[in-house]
Amino acid sequence: MKTITLRRVVVTGIGAISNLGPTATATWAAMKAGKSGISPLRSFPQNEDWTVRFAGEIHDFDPSHVVDGREQKRIDRVALFAMVAAHEAVQDSGLDLKNAADPYRNGTIIGSGIGGVLTMEEGHTKLLQTGPRRVSPFVVPRLMVNAAPGNVSIQFNLRGPSTAVASACASSGHAMGIAMQAIQRGDCDVMVAGGAEAAITPLTLSAFASMKALSTRNDDPTRASRPFDKDRDGFVLSEGSAIVVLEELEHAKKRGARIYAELAGYGATGDAFHIAAPDEQGSGAYKAMETALRDAELSVSDVGYINAHGTSTPLGDKAEVGAVKRLFGDHAYKVAMSSTKSMTGHALGAAGGIETIPTIMAIHEGVLAPTINLDNADEGFDLNFVPNVAQEARVNVALNNTFGFGGHNVSLVFKRFVG
């Protein structure tokens, strides 16, 4: 039997665009300050028929520093988000991927729960209003879920593994986990991975509202996303992208790269329970975390911080807290666990990527991003959820949880790099 020695994977670049800021640096600064990125909707008109009139929109988006104006018209907002985040991440890493000696050693995996839904809605409206002959030939390359990694691969001449992941809100987590495995087994040396979403559209917002999944706190949007709070009433739809550069350790060390953290474990499970509701016992979440820690060859006692999926939904938060308590036992009360969705809202397939930033920075900077709007923790929610104000702590191991419709669960383990 062939024995494979798995290679170590480190994070050497981070990029993002979110409703908290146009870069990863700005997003992280806002998270540390406990700022909210939720505001009344601007992207399309609404009237009293709309039960939800706010979201986590990115305002005044201008990708011109990455994509020129003419080319922007051929690319959906979701892929533009990914390209902007990837641009920052690659610059941050110091890699010259466009001129790599062997571009087949570099690849990309980017997740999105919905893809180019804005293009789909606009294309359908055009079809109904003007007929089939007036539908743009760019509709298909704009709306497809793999448009984000496709455009990013062209952007940086990434000719190695290149694919998309669509597993609802777990998409980013799957993307980064699969990218890690590709490097571990030697398929490539560098992977540009993460997620992107641009789904604040009339159809998507109204559909989630019809499911009763969204908060309806129209009179106070900045306080609408309130994970773990007894008054939470649903999640807040948001958008954005976050990308990390994952690199094989020796490849990074050879060029003297700055290393944020090591990506050491990946656990993925399925609830096999309900297409839109979580397993009430949190069994899939429990197993994903357990598997990720086993993959990293670590125990629960090593973990200092968990960036929770924490969507601010009654069932979802309860299932995740229950899973953490069950897996961690008494150590659960020594672990800090916060939900940065309290600030960003829920960016669906991009959420796991955006939440990788505070997960990594908990290790890199020793600062834990808060769960804002946590005024009265729900019954039985007695862990350290880092309420309202950031905390300082030395963290050696951190988990990033992402769970999605369809029963998809992902947990990633990051740890402090030790050479």
DOZA-518867 format. One record per residue (C-alpha): z, y, x; chain; residue number from 1. Coordinates in nm, 2 decimals, m for minus. Layout:
! DOZA-518867
{{Z Y X} "A" NUM};
...
END
This chain:
! DOZA-518867
{{0.00 0.00 0.00} "A" 1};
{{m0.09 0.35 0.13} "A" 2};
{{0.21 0.56 0.20} "A" 3};
{{0.18 0.94 0.13} "A" 4};
{{0.40 1.19 0.30} "A" 5};
{{0.43 1.48 0.07} "A" 6};
{{0.38 1.82 0.23} "A" 7};
{{0.61 2.11 0.16} "A" 8};
{{0.49 2.41 m0.06} "A" 9};
{{0.61 2.77 m0.03} "A" 10};
{{0.55 3.09 m0.21} "A" 11};
{{0.39 3.35 0.01} "A" 12};
{{0.24 3.60 m0.25} "A" 13};
{{0.34 3.74 m0.59} "A" 14};
{{0.14 3.95 m0.83} "A" 15};
{{0.18 4.06 m1.19} "A" 16};
{{0.08 4.29 m1.47} "A" 17};
{{0.32 4.32 m1.76} "A" 18};
{{0.45 4.56 m2.02} "A" 19};
{{0.73 4.65 m1.77} "A" 20};
{{0.49 4.76 m1.50} "A" 21};
{{0.14 4.73 m1.35} "A" 22};
{{0.26 4.52 m1.05} "A" 23};
{{0.51 4.25 m0.96} "A" 24};
{{0.71 4.50 m0.78} "A" 25};
{{0.73 4.74 m1.08} "A" 26};
{{0.80 4.45 m1.32} "A" 27};
{{1.09 4.32 m1.11} "A" 28};
{{1.24 4.67 m1.07} "A" 29};
{{1.23 4.72 m1.45} "A" 30};
{{1.39 4.37 m1.50} "A" 31};
{{1.67 4.45 m1.26} "A" 32};
{{1.73 4.78 m1.45} "A" 33};
{{1.74 4.60 m1.79} "A" 34};
{{1.45 4.79 m1.93} "A" 35};
{{1.26 4.68 m2.25} "A" 36};
{{0.88 4.67 m2.26} "A" 37};
{{0.86 4.64 m2.64} "A" 38};
{{0.71 4.92 m2.85} "A" 39};
{{0.53 5.00 m3.18} "A" 40};
{{0.18 4.86 m3.19} "A" 41};
{{m0.11 5.08 m3.07} "A" 42};
{{m0.40 4.84 m3.04} "A" 43};
{{m0.50 4.82 m3.40} "A" 44};
{{m0.41 5.00 m3.72} "A" 45};
{{m0.15 4.86 m3.96} "A" 46};
{{m0.01 4.93 m4.30} "A" 47};
{{0.28 4.82 m4.52} "A" 48};
{{0.12 4.47 m4.56} "A" 49};
{{0.21 4.40 m4.19} "A" 50};
{{0.56 4.25 m4.17} "A" 51};
{{0.56 4.30 m3.79} "A" 52};
{{0.44 4.63 m3.64} "A" 53};
{{0.55 4.61 m3.28} "A" 54};
{{0.48 4.40 m2.97} "A" 55};
{{0.50 4.39 m2.59} "A" 56};
{{0.17 4.56 m2.53} "A" 57};
{{0.04 4.68 m2.19} "A" 58};
{{m0.07 5.04 m2.24} "A" 59};
{{m0.34 5.22 m2.05} "A" 60};
{{m0.47 4.92 m1.87} "A" 61};
{{m0.72 5.01 m1.60} "A" 62};
{{m0.85 4.73 m1.38} "A" 63};
{{m1.10 4.95 m1.20} "A" 64};
{{m0.94 4.89 m0.86} "A" 65};
{{m1.03 4.52 m0.89} "A" 66};
{{m1.33 4.51 m1.12} "A" 67};
{{m1.59 4.79 m1.16} "A" 68};
{{m1.65 4.94 m1.51} "A" 69};
{{m1.99 4.77 m1.57} "A" 70};
{{m1.85 4.42 m1.49} "A" 71};
{{m1.54 4.48 m1.70} "A" 72};
{{m1.75 4.46 m2.01} "A" 73};
{{m1.84 4.10 m1.93} "A" 74};
{{m1.48 3.99 m1.89} "A" 75};
{{m1.21 3.95 m2.16} "A" 76};
{{m0.88 4.13 m2.12} "A" 77};
{{m0.70 3.80 m2.05} "A" 78};
{{m0.92 3.72 m1.74} "A" 79};
{{m0.90 4.09 m1.63} "A" 80};
{{m0.52 4.05 m1.64} "A" 81};
{{m0.54 3.74 m1.42} "A" 82};
{{m0.78 3.91 m1.17} "A" 83};
{{m0.55 4.21 m1.13} "A" 84};
{{m0.24 3.99 m1.08} "A" 85};
{{m0.43 3.76 m0.84} "A" 86};
{{m0.55 4.07 m0.64} "A" 87};
{{m0.19 4.18 m0.59} "A" 88};
{{m0.07 3.83 m0.50} "A" 89};
{{m0.34 3.76 m0.25} "A" 90};
{{m0.29 4.10 m0.09} "A" 91};
{{0.09 4.04 m0.08} "A" 92};
{{0.03 3.70 0.09} "A" 93};
{{m0.17 3.86 0.38} "A" 94};
{{m0.44 3.59 0.34} "A" 95};
{{m0.81 3.67 0.38} "A" 96};
{{m0.93 3.41 0.13} "A" 97};
{{m1.27 3.56 0.09} "A" 98};
{{m1.36 3.48 0.45} "A" 99};
{{m1.17 3.15 0.49} "A" 100};
{{m1.30 2.91 0.75} "A" 101};
{{m1.31 2.63 0.49} "A" 102};
{{m1.30 2.77 0.13} "A" 103};
{{m1.28 2.42 m0.01} "A" 104};
{{m0.92 2.41 0.11} "A" 105};
{{m0.83 2.69 m0.13} "A" 106};
{{m0.82 2.66 m0.51} "A" 107};
{{m0.68 2.81 m0.83} "A" 108};
{{m0.52 2.69 m1.15} "A" 109};
{{m0.44 2.94 m1.42} "A" 110};
{{m0.29 2.86 m1.76} "A" 111};
{{m0.34 3.04 m2.09} "A" 112};
{{m0.22 2.93 m2.43} "A" 113};
{{m0.51 3.10 m2.62} "A" 114};
{{m0.76 3.24 m2.39} "A" 115};
{{m1.01 3.51 m2.50} "A" 116};
{{m0.90 3.53 m2.86} "A" 117};
{{m0.98 3.91 m2.86} "A" 118};
{{m1.35 3.83 m2.78} "A" 119};
{{m1.35 3.56 m3.05} "A" 120};
{{m1.23 3.80 m3.32} "A" 121};
{{m1.46 4.07 m3.21} "A" 122};
{{m1.76 3.83 m3.20} "A" 123};
{{m1.68 3.69 m3.54} "A" 124};
{{m1.66 4.04 m3.69} "A" 125};
{{m2.00 4.13 m3.53} "A" 126};
{{m2.15 3.81 m3.67} "A" 127};
{{m2.03 3.90 m4.03} "A" 128};
{{m2.13 4.26 m4.00} "A" 129};
{{m2.47 4.24 m3.83} "A" 130};
{{m2.58 3.88 m3.83} "A" 131};
{{m2.63 3.61 m3.57} "A" 132};
{{m2.90 3.78 m3.37} "A" 133};
{{m2.66 4.06 m3.27} "A" 134};
{{m2.38 3.83 m3.13} "A" 135};
{{m2.34 3.91 m2.76} "A" 136};
{{m2.44 3.64 m2.50} "A" 137};
{{m2.12 3.72 m2.32} "A" 138};
{{m1.90 3.58 m2.60} "A" 139};
{{m1.88 3.23 m2.46} "A" 140};
{{m1.80 3.32 m2.09} "A" 141};
{{m1.55 3.58 m2.22} "A" 142};
{{m1.36 3.36 m2.47} "A" 143};
{{m1.33 3.03 m2.28} "A" 144};
{{m0.98 2.95 m2.16} "A" 145};
{{m1.11 2.87 m1.81} "A" 146};
{{m1.26 3.22 m1.77} "A" 147};
{{m0.95 3.33 m1.59} "A" 148};
{{m0.95 3.07 m1.30} "A" 149};
{{m1.33 3.09 m1.30} "A" 150};
{{m1.34 3.46 m1.24} "A" 151};
{{m1.05 3.44 m0.99} "A" 152};
{{m1.23 3.17 m0.79} "A" 153};
{{m1.54 3.39 m0.77} "A" 154};
{{m1.32 3.69 m0.68} "A" 155};
{{m1.17 3.51 m0.37} "A" 156};
{{m1.43 3.25 m0.29} "A" 157};
{{m1.19 2.96 m0.39} "A" 158};
{{m1.40 2.65 m0.38} "A" 159};
{{m1.13 2.39 m0.39} "A" 160};
{{m0.96 2.26 m0.70} "A" 161};
{{m1.03 2.51 m0.98} "A" 162};
{{m0.92 2.45 m1.34} "A" 163};
{{m0.74 2.59 m1.64} "A" 164};
{{m0.43 2.46 m1.83} "A" 165};
{{m0.38 2.52 m2.20} "A" 166};
{{m0.04 2.39 m2.31} "A" 167};
{{0.07 2.68 m2.52} "A" 168};
{{0.38 2.85 m2.37} "A" 169};
{{0.41 2.59 m2.10} "A" 170};
{{0.07 2.67 m1.96} "A" 171};
{{0.18 2.87 m1.65} "A" 172};
{{0.45 2.61 m1.57} "A" 173};
{{0.20 2.33 m1.58} "A" 174};
{{m0.05 2.53 m1.37} "A" 175};
{{0.20 2.60 m1.09} "A" 176};
{{0.34 2.24 m1.10} "A" 177};
{{m0.01 2.09 m1.07} "A" 178};
{{m0.11 2.33 m0.80} "A" 179};
{{0.20 2.23 m0.61} "A" 180};
{{0.11 1.87 m0.63} "A" 181};
{{m0.25 1.94 m0.51} "A" 182};
{{m0.10 2.09 m0.19} "A" 183};
{{0.16 1.83 m0.15} "A" 184};
{{m0.09 1.54 m0.14} "A" 185};
{{m0.32 1.73 0.09} "A" 186};
{{m0.61 1.82 m0.14} "A" 187};
{{m0.58 2.18 m0.03} "A" 188};
{{m0.37 2.43 0.17} "A" 189};
{{m0.36 2.73 m0.06} "A" 190};
{{m0.35 2.75 m0.44} "A" 191};
{{m0.36 3.07 m0.65} "A" 192};
{{m0.17 2.97 m0.96} "A" 193};
{{0.00 3.12 m1.27} "A" 194};
{{m0.09 3.23 m1.61} "A" 195};
{{m0.25 3.50 m1.82} "A" 196};
{{m0.25 3.59 m2.19} "A" 197};
{{m0.39 3.88 m2.40} "A" 198};
{{m0.33 3.76 m2.76} "A" 199};
{{m0.19 4.07 m2.93} "A" 200};
{{m0.47 4.08 m3.19} "A" 201};
{{m0.47 4.11 m3.57} "A" 202};
{{m0.53 3.74 m3.62} "A" 203};
{{m0.28 3.61 m3.37} "A" 204};
{{0.00 3.85 m3.47} "A" 205};
{{m0.05 3.79 m3.84} "A" 206};
{{m0.06 3.41 m3.79} "A" 207};
{{0.26 3.41 m3.59} "A" 208};
{{0.42 3.64 m3.86} "A" 209};
{{0.31 3.40 m4.13} "A" 210};
{{0.49 3.12 m3.95} "A" 211};
{{0.81 3.33 m3.96} "A" 212};
{{0.82 3.29 m3.58} "A" 213};
{{0.84 3.67 m3.50} "A" 214};
{{1.12 3.91 m3.52} "A" 215};
{{1.07 4.17 m3.80} "A" 216};
{{1.30 4.43 m3.65} "A" 217};
{{1.04 4.71 m3.70} "A" 218};
{{1.30 4.98 m3.71} "A" 219};
{{1.43 4.90 m3.36} "A" 220};
{{1.16 4.72 m3.15} "A" 221};
{{1.34 4.75 m2.81} "A" 222};
{{1.63 4.55 m2.94} "A" 223};
{{1.42 4.29 m3.13} "A" 224};
{{1.41 4.03 m2.86} "A" 225};
{{1.77 3.91 m2.83} "A" 226};
{{1.79 3.56 m2.69} "A" 227};
{{2.12 3.37 m2.75} "A" 228};
{{2.25 3.65 m2.97} "A" 229};
{{2.37 3.55 m3.32} "A" 230};
{{2.15 3.81 m3.48} "A" 231};
{{1.82 3.69 m3.32} "A" 232};
{{1.54 3.65 m3.58} "A" 233};
{{1.24 3.54 m3.38} "A" 234};
{{1.03 3.62 m3.07} "A" 235};
{{0.83 3.93 m2.99} "A" 236};
{{0.46 3.87 m2.90} "A" 237};
{{0.36 4.02 m2.56} "A" 238};
{{0.09 3.99 m2.30} "A" 239};
{{0.02 4.00 m1.93} "A" 240};
{{m0.03 3.79 m1.62} "A" 241};
{{0.16 3.67 m1.32} "A" 242};
{{0.01 3.48 m1.02} "A" 243};
{{0.17 3.33 m0.71} "A" 244};
{{0.01 3.22 m0.39} "A" 245};
{{0.13 2.87 m0.31} "A" 246};
{{0.08 2.76 0.05} "A" 247};
{{0.14 2.45 0.26} "A" 248};
{{0.44 2.52 0.48} "A" 249};
{{0.28 2.46 0.82} "A" 250};
{{m0.02 2.66 0.72} "A" 251};
{{0.21 2.95 0.63} "A" 252};
{{0.42 2.92 0.94} "A" 253};
{{0.12 2.91 1.17} "A" 254};
{{0.01 3.25 1.05} "A" 255};
{{0.36 3.40 1.04} "A" 256};
{{0.37 3.44 0.67} "A" 257};
{{0.66 3.59 0.48} "A" 258};
{{0.81 3.32 0.26} "A" 259};
{{0.98 3.41 m0.06} "A" 260};
{{1.10 3.06 m0.16} "A" 261};
{{1.00 2.70 m0.16} "A" 262};
{{0.86 2.53 m0.47} "A" 263};
{{1.03 2.20 m0.44} "A" 264};
{{1.02 2.03 m0.79} "A" 265};
{{0.82 1.99 m1.10} "A" 266};
{{0.91 1.81 m1.42} "A" 267};
{{0.69 1.78 m1.73} "A" 268};
{{0.76 1.61 m2.06} "A" 269};
{{0.65 1.59 m2.42} "A" 270};
{{0.88 1.60 m2.72} "A" 271};
{{0.66 1.39 m2.94} "A" 272};
{{0.85 1.55 m3.23} "A" 273};
{{0.68 1.83 m3.41} "A" 274};
{{0.37 2.04 m3.34} "A" 275};
{{0.55 2.38 m3.36} "A" 276};
{{0.93 2.31 m3.36} "A" 277};
{{1.14 2.19 m3.07} "A" 278};
{{1.33 1.87 m3.06} "A" 279};
{{1.66 1.98 m3.20} "A" 280};
{{1.85 1.78 m2.94} "A" 281};
{{1.65 1.94 m2.66} "A" 282};
{{1.57 1.59 m2.52} "A" 283};
{{1.23 1.69 m2.37} "A" 284};
{{1.38 2.00 m2.21} "A" 285};
{{1.67 1.79 m2.07} "A" 286};
{{1.43 1.53 m1.92} "A" 287};
{{1.20 1.80 m1.78} "A" 288};
{{1.49 1.96 m1.59} "A" 289};
{{1.62 1.63 m1.48} "A" 290};
{{1.28 1.52 m1.35} "A" 291};
{{1.22 1.84 m1.17} "A" 292};
{{1.56 1.82 m0.99} "A" 293};
{{1.49 1.45 m0.90} "A" 294};
{{1.14 1.55 m0.77} "A" 295};
{{1.31 1.82 m0.55} "A" 296};
{{1.57 1.57 m0.44} "A" 297};
{{1.85 1.80 m0.56} "A" 298};
{{2.14 1.76 m0.80} "A" 299};
{{2.27 1.98 m1.08} "A" 300};
{{2.55 2.10 m0.86} "A" 301};
{{2.29 2.26 m0.63} "A" 302};
{{2.16 2.49 m0.90} "A" 303};
{{2.28 2.85 m0.92} "A" 304};
{{2.04 3.01 m1.16} "A" 305};
{{1.82 2.92 m1.45} "A" 306};
{{1.55 3.15 m1.59} "A" 307};
{{1.56 3.02 m1.95} "A" 308};
{{1.27 2.98 m2.18} "A" 309};
{{1.49 3.17 m2.42} "A" 310};
{{1.25 3.30 m2.68} "A" 311};
{{1.50 3.45 m2.92} "A" 312};
{{1.43 3.20 m3.19} "A" 313};
{{1.72 3.03 m3.36} "A" 314};
{{1.61 2.67 m3.30} "A" 315};
{{1.45 2.71 m2.96} "A" 316};
{{1.76 2.88 m2.80} "A" 317};
{{1.99 2.63 m2.94} "A" 318};
{{1.79 2.33 m2.82} "A" 319};
{{1.77 2.48 m2.46} "A" 320};
{{2.14 2.56 m2.44} "A" 321};
{{2.22 2.22 m2.56} "A" 322};
{{2.00 2.05 m2.31} "A" 323};
{{2.15 2.26 m2.02} "A" 324};
{{2.50 2.17 m2.13} "A" 325};
{{2.42 1.80 m2.16} "A" 326};
{{2.24 1.78 m1.82} "A" 327};
{{2.47 2.01 m1.62} "A" 328};
{{2.81 1.91 m1.77} "A" 329};
{{3.09 2.11 m1.63} "A" 330};
{{2.86 2.27 m1.38} "A" 331};
{{2.68 2.45 m1.66} "A" 332};
{{2.97 2.70 m1.66} "A" 333};
{{2.91 2.78 m1.30} "A" 334};
{{2.54 2.84 m1.34} "A" 335};
{{2.39 3.18 m1.44} "A" 336};
{{2.12 3.15 m1.71} "A" 337};
{{1.93 3.45 m1.84} "A" 338};
{{1.62 3.51 m2.05} "A" 339};
{{1.39 3.79 m1.93} "A" 340};
{{1.20 3.76 m2.25} "A" 341};
{{1.47 3.99 m2.38} "A" 342};
{{1.28 4.26 m2.19} "A" 343};
{{0.92 4.14 m2.18} "A" 344};
{{0.89 3.96 m2.51} "A" 345};
{{0.70 3.63 m2.51} "A" 346};
{{0.37 3.63 m2.33} "A" 347};
{{0.29 3.28 m2.45} "A" 348};
{{0.08 3.10 m2.18} "A" 349};
{{0.16 3.37 m1.92} "A" 350};
{{0.54 3.36 m1.98} "A" 351};
{{0.62 3.10 m1.71} "A" 352};
{{0.43 3.29 m1.46} "A" 353};
{{0.59 3.62 m1.54} "A" 354};
{{0.93 3.45 m1.53} "A" 355};
{{0.87 3.30 m1.19} "A" 356};
{{0.92 3.65 m1.05} "A" 357};
{{1.29 3.68 m1.15} "A" 358};
{{1.34 3.32 m1.06} "A" 359};
{{1.21 3.36 m0.71} "A" 360};
{{1.38 3.70 m0.66} "A" 361};
{{1.71 3.56 m0.76} "A" 362};
{{1.68 3.35 m0.44} "A" 363};
{{1.50 3.61 m0.23} "A" 364};
{{1.71 3.92 m0.32} "A" 365};
{{2.03 3.77 m0.46} "A" 366};
{{2.00 3.96 m0.79} "A" 367};
{{2.00 3.80 m1.13} "A" 368};
{{1.79 3.97 m1.40} "A" 369};
{{1.99 4.02 m1.73} "A" 370};
{{1.95 3.91 m2.08} "A" 371};
{{1.95 4.24 m2.26} "A" 372};
{{2.04 4.29 m2.63} "A" 373};
{{2.30 4.02 m2.60} "A" 374};
{{2.58 4.18 m2.80} "A" 375};
{{2.73 3.88 m2.97} "A" 376};
{{2.66 3.54 m2.84} "A" 377};
{{2.59 3.27 m3.10} "A" 378};
{{2.85 3.01 m3.17} "A" 379};
{{2.87 2.76 m2.89} "A" 380};
{{2.67 2.98 m2.65} "A" 381};
{{2.95 3.02 m2.40} "A" 382};
{{2.76 3.01 m2.07} "A" 383};
{{2.70 3.30 m1.83} "A" 384};
{{2.38 3.45 m1.98} "A" 385};
{{2.40 3.76 m1.75} "A" 386};
{{2.45 3.98 m2.06} "A" 387};
{{2.29 4.33 m2.05} "A" 388};
{{2.34 4.41 m1.68} "A" 389};
{{2.20 4.24 m1.37} "A" 390};
{{2.44 4.05 m1.15} "A" 391};
{{2.45 3.99 m0.78} "A" 392};
{{2.48 3.63 m0.66} "A" 393};
{{2.37 3.42 m0.37} "A" 394};
{{2.14 3.16 m0.52} "A" 395};
{{2.00 2.87 m0.31} "A" 396};
{{1.83 2.68 m0.60} "A" 397};
{{1.68 2.82 m0.92} "A" 398};
{{1.50 2.66 m1.22} "A" 399};
{{1.23 2.82 m1.43} "A" 400};
{{1.19 2.66 m1.78} "A" 401};
{{0.89 2.69 m2.00} "A" 402};
{{0.85 2.51 m2.33} "A" 403};
{{0.56 2.53 m2.57} "A" 404};
{{0.42 2.45 m2.92} "A" 405};
{{0.30 2.09 m2.92} "A" 406};
{{0.63 1.98 m2.76} "A" 407};
{{0.52 2.06 m2.40} "A" 408};
{{0.81 2.11 m2.16} "A" 409};
{{0.80 2.22 m1.79} "A" 410};
{{1.08 2.29 m1.54} "A" 411};
{{1.01 2.41 m1.19} "A" 412};
{{1.26 2.41 m0.91} "A" 413};
{{1.25 2.68 m0.64} "A" 414};
{{1.49 2.68 m0.35} "A" 415};
{{1.57 2.90 m0.05} "A" 416};
{{1.34 2.82 0.24} "A" 417};
{{1.51 2.67 0.54} "A" 418};
{{1.27 2.60 0.83} "A" 419};
END
